[in-house]
Amino acid sequence: MNDIDFSPACRVCLIGTQPITDHAKALDNVAATAPAIPSWVQLPALGEYMIPQFSHGLPGIVITPEKVYVDAKSPGFEDALLAFYQEYLEVAGLESVPDASRFALAPEIAPGFFEFEKRLESGDLAPIAVKGQVTGPFTLAVSVTDQDGRAIFYDERLGDCAAKLIALQTRWQVEKLAAFGLPVIIFLDEPGLSGFGSSALISISRQAALSCLAEPIAAVHEIGEYCGIHVCGNTDWSLVLESGIDIVNFDAFNFFEPFAAYGDSIRTFMKKGGIIAWGIVPTADKNDIRNATVDSLYSHWESCLQKIAELGLERSLILENSLITPACGLGSLDYESAMKVLGLTKSLSERIRRENNIA
């Protein structure tokens, strides 16, 4: 875990997606909602889905509109696997990840990242930190299958490739964003961890999951920046909190009680300087979004804060080391609901900071 050299202090941080087709407009929404910690945007309506976007570069990868899989039985697979490891070893030893390598994002794959770079270069933003995101290695490895439909996590070679691919993709992104001279936050988006321990993933050990997460976390820390994990469902929170990350982002609207049950891990995490990113604004249910108000969300957040303080943590520490976020990305919502979520997130952050005299 890194020492955080900026103050989150209940400011807004956003998750990656929006339900529109215009990257400039998406960044306008980011600038209006999260000016202190802006981030790049993925637009699923343009086909920018989290698994295809970050699986480019895997050996034997086949990406179609229907599915993403690795054909490990293709005639050229062994050569492709060897080429992957050769390039990995070469790039890992370089001072920076080359733009021409398989580990760099490309404009046609992730246009939102490059639009974000342009916006930062323009000087229109005045942030205290910048945020990026990658698909987490666990989620990638349990979502991409081989030609027979088996998750590549269970193939020792391919699972290792997934972790190494995400580690260097993460490093490339951190290096690009660090060029702007601000603290960089990278979230590993890990919806797959909500299935950890379930019958579908029961054979995956805790140590195997931690080992998968370790490489990209280390890649961020080696550059001196900050790594978060976003899980929009419930999971074994002790695994997340004890993984070495700096920020844990969870759905506090729907899953606060299961999260709070890991009191010892939360207390240790926060006393070491860890940050809680409260996904307090609902995104999963349109009725919840429709009924939510700043007052109702503030009351819920205040109740959650008090329960975390009862673990033996100073209220001031929690306030200083908190971010306010939507519960998840907005890409699957209708436009009206998404805009309401953004507005609620901004207004809630402002209310929390005002009520607690945070300058």
N, C-alpha and C positions, 0 to 999 in steps of 0.2 A: 504494500500500500504506500502511495506517495503522500508527502505532506502537501496539502492543497494550498496554493499560493494566491487564491482568489476567494472571495466570500460569496457563497451561493445565496445565503440569507433569504431564502424563500422566494427567489426569483423564478421566472418561468423558463422551462426547458421543454422542447417539443419532441415528439416521436416522429418517425420519418415520413409518413404518408399523408397525402391530401387527395380528395376526390375530384380533381380538376385536370385539365389537359394543357395548362399554360404554366411553364416553369417561372416565368417572370412574375405572374400573379401569385403563384405559390410562395415565392420569396417575399413579395409584398405582404402577404399574410403573416409570414414568419417575422418580418421586421416590425409589423404592427403589434404582434403578440409577445414576442420574445426578443426585444431589441438588445438586451444585455448578453444573451447567450443564443445567438442565431444558429441555424443549422440548415443543411441542404435537404432537399425534398425528393422523395420518390413518388411517382404518379402511376399507380396501377392501371388507370384508365388508358395509359399509353403503353401498357405491357411491361411496366417496370416492377416486376414482382421480385420478392426478396430471394427466392431460391435460384431462378435463372440468372439474376443479376450478379450473384456472387459465386456461381458454380463454374463460370468460364475459367478455363485454366486447369481444371481437373483432367488427368489423363483419361482418354477414352470417353469423354463426356459427349452426350447426345442431348440436344435441347430442341424440343418440338413444342408446338402450342399445347399438346396434350400432356406431355410429361417430360421430366428431366431424369436421365439415367446414365450410368456408366456401362458401356459394353465391354466387359472384361474378357469376353470370348472372341472379340474381333481379332483378325490376323495381326494387326499392328499394335495391339494393346501393350505387349511387353516392351516394345521399343518406346511407346509413348510414356510408359511408366518410368523407364530409365531416363528419358529426356526430361521428365518432370523433376526427378531428383537431381539430375545434373544441373539444371537451371536453378533449382532451389539452393543448392550448395554454393553456386557461383554468386547469386544475388544476395544471399544471406551474409556473405563476406564483404560486400561492398558498403561504401559509406552511405549510399542511399539507393532506394529501389528504382531502377530505370523505368521511364515511362513506356518504353518499348517491350518490357517484360510481360509475361503472362500474369504477373501479380499486381499490375496497375489497372485501374479502371479506365475505360475508354469512353469517349463522348457519346458514341452510339449505344453504349450499354447503360451508362449512368449519367445522362446529360445534366441532371440536377446538381451533381457535384461541381461540374465545370461552370454552370450558371452561378453557383454559390461563390466560386473563386472570383468570377468576374465582378460580382456584387461587392465582395470584400475589397477587391482592387480599386473599385470606384470611389471608395471612401464614404459612401452613403451611410454606412453603418458605423456605430461607435460602441462596439461590444467590450465586455470585460473578459470574455472567453468565447470560443467557437466550438461547435459540436458537429461530429460526424457519426456515422453508424455503419456497421457491417452486419451481415447475417452471421449469427454466432456459429462456431464450429460444431457444437453439439446438434443444433437444429439442422445445419446443413447435412451433417453425417447421418442423421436419422430420417431426413426427408428425401435425399437423393438415394435411389436404389441402384442395384446392378441390373443386368439384363433379365434376371429371373425374379425381380421384384423384392429382393432382400436389401435392407438398408445397408449402405456402405460402411456404417459404423462397425458392423460385425465382421468386416474384412479388414484384417490388421493393416494391410498395406494401404487400402483406400481410405480407411479412417484416419490414418496418419497423414495421408495427402490432404485430406480436408482440413485438418488442424494446421498444417504448414501453409496451405493456400491462404486461409483466413489470416494467419499470423502475418504473412508478408503483405497481403492486401491491406490489413490494418496499419502496418508500418508505413506503407506508401501513403495512405490517407493522412496519417499523423504528420508525416514529413511535409506534405503539401500544405496542410493547415498551419503547422508551426511556423511556416515562412512569414506569416502575418504578425509574428511577435506577440501572440497572445496565448494564454493557457488553452490547451486542446483537450476536449472531452470526446472520447469515442465510446459509444454504446455497442455492446454485443447484443443484438436482438435475438433473444433465445426463447421464443414461444415453445420450442420443443421441450424445454425443461419442465413445462407444466405436465408432461407425460412421464417424467422421471419417477420410477417406482411403481408405475401402473402396470397392469398385466401385459400391455403391449411392449413395454421396455423393461420388464422385470429382470431380465438377464444382464442388464447393464449395471455394473457395480458403481458405488460412489467414487472409488478411486479412478475408475475408467473415465467417468464424467469429469472429475477434477483435472485429470491429465489432459483431456481434450481441451478444456478451457485454458489451461496453463500457458500454452504457447502464444496466443494473441495477447493475453494479459501481460506476459513478460515483454512482448514486442513493444507495447505501449509504454511500460515502465522503463525500459531501457533508454527511451528517448526523454524520459522525465515528464511524461504527460499522464493523463487520467483516464482510467478505464471503468466503464459502468456496465452493468448487465440489466437488460430490460426483460422481464417475464410478465406477460399479461394475464396469466392464470395462476393457479396455486402450484406450489412445488415444495421440495425439501429446502426450506430457506436457510437452514444451517449450511448446506452445501454451497449456496450462493454467497452467503455472508462470510464464509471461511475460505473462499476461493482466492483471496488476495486482491479482489477488486476494490475500487475506491468509492463507487456509487452503486447502490441497489435501487432499481426502479420497479415498483410493483403497483398492481391495481388496488389502491387503498379504498376505493369505493366498494368493491365487492369482496375483497379478500383480506381486510385488515385483521380480523380475528385470527385466522390461520397464521398470518405473518407474525402477529404479536405473541403467538404461542412459543416462538423461538427466542424467548426473552434473554437468555444467557448469551446467545450469539449476537443479538442486536446490541446488547450493552457493550460487549467486547468490541464489536465493529465500530460503534460510535465513539467509544473512549479512545480508540486508535486514530480517530479523525475521519472515519467513514461518513459518507453523505447518504441520507435517505431522499430519494426522489419520489415524492408522494403522487401517485397516479390517482388523484382524488376526484377528478372530473370524469363522470361516466362516459363511456363510448360504446359499450356493448349492446345496450338496449335503448331504442328510440324513446320509449316511454320514460325511462330514467332521465334521458337528456331533456325531454320536453318538460318534465316536472322539476328539474334541478334549478335552483336559484343560488345566487351568491350567499345569501343568508343560510340556506339549508346546507350548502357545502362547507361554509365556515364553521357552522355548529358541529358538523360531522368531523371535520379536521381537528377542531379544538378538543373534541372528545378523544380522538385517536392520539393526539399529542400528549394529553394528560396520561393516558395509559402507558405510553412509551416513557414518560418522565417517571412514572411509578416503578420503573425497572431500576431506578437509582441514577438517572441521568438528569443533569441540570436543564431546566427549560431553555435557558439561554444557549446552551450547547446545541440542543436540537434545532432551535430557530436558526442559529448560525449555519448549521450543516444540513440544511434542507433545501430541496428544489420542489417546485410545484409543476406538475405535468398532467396532461390527459392520461386516462388509464391505459390507452393504447393509441395506435395510429388511427388516422381518420379516413384512410383510403376506401373503406367499405361503406362509409356513410353517404347519405344524400348531402348535397351542398348546404342546405339550410341547417341541418343538424351539425355538420362540421363547423360551420361558422359560429353557431351557438357555443359549441365546445371551446373554440378558440377564445371567444369573448368571455366565457365563464372563467377560463383558466387565467386570463390576464386580470380580470376584475378580482378574482379570489386572491391571487398573489398580492395585488395592491391592497386589498382589505387586510390580509394577514400582516403585511409590512406596516401598514398604518396603525392597526390596533396594537401592535407590539413595538411601536416606536423605532422601527428599523429605518435608518436613513437611506 
